[in-house]
Amino acid sequence: MQKKIEIYQVDAFTDKPFGGNPAGVMIVKDLSKEEMQLIAKEMNLAETAFLSKPDLPSGRSDKADYNLRWFTPATEVNLCGHATIASLHFLNEKKLIKNSSVKFDTLSGVLKCGIKDEKYFMQIPIFSMKEYDENKEEILEVLGITKSEIEDSSPFILLENGYLYIHIKKLKTIKNIKPDFKSLLRLAKGNKAFDCVTIFTLETIDKGSFANLRFFAPSYGIDEDPVTGSANGPLLLVLKRLGFIKDSDEEISVTFEQGDFINRRGRVTVTYNGKSNELYISGNAVTVLKGEMIF
């Protein structure tokens, strides 16, 4: 029997169409993982989000309003920020968010999300991190970065989820970088310690921003992701680890820039509460396409 499912395409972390990071969003029922992967491949966006109502009052699902899964064109992923922000916008347009809050059951646990101050917010898990010293020269070579362009006083930082962070001195380097994506994919698969690379600088385009970054994830079938919530969130804690943000029990909130140099300008607000040890990202979103998937 033919299936017809409504699908939106939403640009996240922007208040203007054709900026930020696009994601597909749909509410589904009785779709297999294989079907979700085929839909994500057909959409050919960085991620497509699949929402569904929890079926059983057991496990984590009884604590959540919706199940949420994310797929790139190549694979299912454990965490995606922009597709979650897009999902919140989708639900809000359909008037399905009650009391400005919603909880999603995901592969990263139950995440608290909602709407505050006219922006969508999402909880980001706290990942452990460590300094990373292996094959640094080879990593820089495939990224097209010289040793003189990195900040010597800042070690590479690796999160437990496989995200590698590298501090670059100049915004100009961030703008002009041209990685060898095939070699980066080979290196990530062969190394098995990191999956994705975030390069960042404290030089910014906007006066009110704290850092500018780019994110490369060929392991997930995404050479470059325009605006990456799952990379922006932990960057605040990376900057704390490196001493650029002071430890405090008070709430810390900063804005990060991404996507400017690939014509997908996005802004992500990141907030960390030291008392509760909770990390959140927030931003705007706009719908650019509404349609129906038929298969």
N, C-alpha and C positions, 0 to 999 in steps of 0.2 A: 504494500500500500504506500502511495506517495506521501512524503512528509513535507509540510510547509511550516516554517518557523520564522517569526519576525526577528530581524536583526538590525541593530544600529551600528553605525560607525561614529565613534566619538573621539574628538581630539582632546587629550588630557594635558593639564598643566599649562593651559592657555585660555584666554578669554576671547580669542579671535580664531575663526576657521582657518585651517591650513597651517596652523602653528602647533607647537607642542608635539605630543606623541599619539598617533592614531591607534585605536583598538576597536575590535569588533566585540559586541556584547549581545547575548541572547539568553532568554530563559528557556530551559529545555526540560524534557521529561523522557525517560527511557531511551536516551542516546547512549550508544556504546562509546568506549574510549576511542575505538578505531574511527567511528563516525565523527567525533569531535576533532580528531587529528586531521581528517580529510577536510572538514569545514575550515579549520585554521589554515591549512595549506591552500585552500581555494581563496580565502580572504587575503592571504599573502601579506598580512600585517605583522608587526613585531610580536603581538599577542592577540589572541581572541579569548574572551572571557565567557564561561558557561555557568550561568546561575541555575540553581534548582532548589526546590523546597526540601528540607530534611524529611526522609521517609520514616526513620525509626527513632523513638525517644530513648536512644541509648548512645553510649560513647560521648563524643563531643557535640554531636549534632543537636541534642536536646537543648544545648546552650546557645545555638545559633539560629538566626532568622533564615539564612540561606546557605547552601553549599556553594562554593566558588572554586572553579578550576581554571587554570590558565594554560594555553597551548601556543607555542610558536609554530611556524610552518613545519618545523622539524621534530618537535618533542614537547611533552608536558613539562612544566617548570614548577618548582616549589614555591616561588614567590614572584609576584609582579605588581609593582606599584601603580603604573599608569593605567593598566587594565582594571584595577580595583577602583581607582578614581573615576574611570569611565563607567564602571558598573554602578557606582553611586549616582552618577548623573543620569544614567538610564532609568534606575529605580525612582529617582526623584521626579523625572519628567512624567513617569507613569503614576506618580503619587502613591508609591508603595513603601515609602519610608515614614515610619511613625515616630513622633517625638524627636525627630532629627537625629536618630541613631539607629544603627543596624550592626549586627554581628555576623561575620562570615566564617564558616567552617572551611578551612583550607588545609593543604598539605603542610603548612607552617603553623597549624593550630588555629584556635578561634581568635580572630582579629577584631578589635573594636574599631568601628568606623562611623562616619556620619557627616553632619553638616554643622559648621560653626562659623559665625562671622561671614556668611555668604560664600564660604569655601568648603570643599569636600576634604575630609581628613581620614587618614588610615593609620592604624597602628603597624609599626614595623618591628619584627622580632629583634632582640638583642643578641648579636652573634659574638662569640669570643674571637679574639684577634691575636696575632703574633707578628714579630718581625720576620721578613722573608729574605734570605740571602743567596738562594740557589740561582744558578744560571742567569744572573742579572744582565750580563753583557749581551747574551743571546736574546733576552726579552727586549732590551733596548734596540737591538739591531732590527728585529722584525717589526718593531713599532716605528722605526725610522727616527729614533731619538738618539742624540749623542750624549755622552756622559756629562759633558759640560752644560747640557740643558736641564739636567735634573738637579734638585736641591740636595746637595751632599749631606746636609745635616739631618735630612729626613729619610729614615729607612723605608724600604718597601714594606707595606702592611698587608697581610693576608688574613681574610676572614675565614671562619670555619665553613662557610657556604661556598668557598672557592673564588670569591671576589678579591682581586689583587689591586691595591691602590699605590700609585706612583706620583710623587710630588714634583711638578714641573715649575721651573723658575718664572717663565714668561708666558703671558697670554698669546703672544705671537707664535710661540712653539705649539701651543694647543691648536691655534687656528690652522697652521700649515702642516700639521702631522698627516702623513699618508702611510698607514700601516700596510704591511704585506699580510693580508688576511689568510691566505693559504698557509703561509709559514706559521702564523700565529695559531691557527687551528691545529696544525701538526705539533707545534710545541706544547699546546695545552693538553692535547690527547696523550702525548708521550710523557709529559711531566706528571700529570694526574694530581698535582697539588692545587693548581688554579684552573678555573674555567673561563673567567672573564677578567678584563683589565679596565680599571678606571684611572685615567690620568686627570690630574687637577692642578690648578694654580690659584694662588690667592690674589692674583691680578684679575680684575673683573671689568665687565663692560659697564654695568650700572653702579653708581656710587653706593647704593644701599645694599649691594650683594656682598657676600662673604667669600665665595669661591666660584670658579668656572670649571666645568668638567666635561669630558667626553668618555663614552663607554663602548667597549668593543667586546662582542660575544659571539664569534663565529662557531663556538662549540654548541650554541643553541640555535644555529641557523640564522643568526643576526650579525652581520658584519659590524654595523654601528647602530646602536639604539638611540633615537633622537633625544628623549628625555626620560631618564630611568629612575623611578621612585625608589626601587630597591637598592640603588647605588647611592642616591642622594641622601637617604636616611642615615645609613651607617657612616657616611662621610663626616657627619658632625662628631661622632664618637672617635673616628680616626684622627680628626683634628684635635680632639681632647687628648688622645694618646700621644700625639706629636707635640703637645704643649701650646697650640695656637688658640685653644679655647680653655679657659681656666675651669678647674673643678669647682662646682658650686651645688648646694642643695636647692638653689633657686631654679626656676624654669628658664631654660636657655632657648632662644628662638633665632634662627638665621635664615637667610634666603640664598639659595644656590642657583647658578645659571647653567643651562645646557641647551644644546641644539642650535645655537646662533650660527655656527659655522657650516651647518648643513641645511640652512634655511628652514629650520623648525624651532624657532625661538620658544623656549619654555622657562618657567620659573617655579621652583619648588621651595616651599617654606618647610623647614625642619625644626621640630621642637623636642627637647629632651627635658624630662623632669627627674632630677637627681634623687628626690625623696622616694618616688614611686618606681624609679628605674624603668620608665616607660618612654618610648621613642615614637614620634608621629611625623608623618609627612602630610602636607595639605596643598591644595591648588584648585584652580578653576577647570572647567571643561565645557565644551560646546559640541552639540550634535551636528554632523555634516552630511549624514546620509541615513535614510530609513528605507528598509526594503524587506524582502521575503526570500529566505533560502528555501529552494524547492529541490528535493532529491528523492 
